[in-house]
Amino acid sequence: MNKIHPLATVSPNAVLGDNIEIGPYAYIDDNVTIGDNCKIHPHAVIYSYVTMGTNCEVFPGAVVGAVPQDLKFDGEITYVKIGNHVTIRECATINRGTKASGKGVTSIGDHTLVMSYVHVAHDCKVGSHCILVSYVGIAGETDVDDWAIIGGGTKAHQFSRIGAHAMVGGASKVNKDVPPYALCGREPLCYVGVNIVGLRRRGFSPEAIRSIKDMYDTLYYKGFNITDGCAQIEAGFPPSEERDTILEFIRNSKRGIVRANDPSEKGTIDI
């Protein structure tokens, strides 16, 4: 049985699963589908063309499915797709896609946490098990791959990509692609090492972590350009999921990847 507060506004055309709780002054528009066991807090807004999976929670002031802040948008039907076990905290905004992008959908994967005041712009693709810390803003058509963590206040340039298992330090400016498994920070943004703590927590073996580090040492610190560095990695390391993920990411990067840090620089990375 669903628990819908009498002061909530829920369209009769919305499709609701079972065991849903909707608080006072929440607004659910037409053409919305919400899966089982979701909780929509007071004053949250879910506009049209949003599909939400099961076990999600949307906190007060969050707005999901507003039209994109893109001058190319012409009122067309586009979408937001939210996975399962997604938490969207206070005042976060997730905008619909645009047809002009060729995508028309903004998506959030499973088990992802979108903290307060985060903005996810049109046609972004955020993977599963990601964390977007408070005040992160990712511009249109940014991709955030699975298990990535973006530190608070970080801003990502349009069309940029943040790789799987990467961690970006707080208040960073992402104007180049962040490769998978990397720890990046400082100003300007640069590669400062492998996300060792995150990889250990996710069950990567010491051998796999060492191999990732050696591959990035080859790429960044042996004097090769990016093309030759990738060739050296392909020739010098046996096939593995980690090697192939790194090479696929770098070779398909449209903006280019972040630079290497100066090894003599010292300092910590704030998340």
Secondary structure, DSSP 8 states (H G I E B T S, - for coil): --EE-TTSEE-TT-EE-SS-EE-TT-EE-SSEEE-TT-EE-TT-EE-SSEEE-SS-EE-TT-EEEE--S-TT--S---EEEE-SS-EE-TT-EEE---GGGT--EEEE-TT-EE-TT-EE-TT-EE-TT-EE-TT-EE-TT-EE-TT-EE-TT-EE-TT-EE-TT-EE-TT-EE-SBB-TTEEEETTTTEEEEE-HHHHHHTT--HHHHHHHHHHHHHHHHSS--HHHHHHHHHHHS---HHHHHHHHHHHT-SS-B-EE--TT-------
